[in-house]
Amino acid sequence: MPVTVTLSSKLQGTLGQDVASELVEYLNTVDTTSRAEMREVMDLNFARFAAKLDQAKAEVRSDMATLRAEMIKWMFLFWATTGLAVLGLYR
């Protein structure tokens, strides 16, 4: 959406209607170009962020799987030693 630039009547009187119109057109062109460049930069930044987020998510899932395996191992050891201790009390 182009920016509508309103020039004061004194500036229009000094520059003339044609020059004032050209200035408005130039400013609108610069605004449109800047918006397009900003959108492109933001799209690239979002794509990089999404890639980093996906990588971090994969690392967390990998770490969680490792943690789960360790927890199962330690739980088995805990219950096995507790079971042996309980069986030793009954003998």
ABEGO torsion letter per residue (X at the ends): XBBBBBBBAAAAAAAEAAAAAAAAAAAAAAAAAAAAAAAAAAAAAAAAAAAAAAAAAAAAAAAAAAAAAAAAAAAAAAAAAAAAAAAAAAX
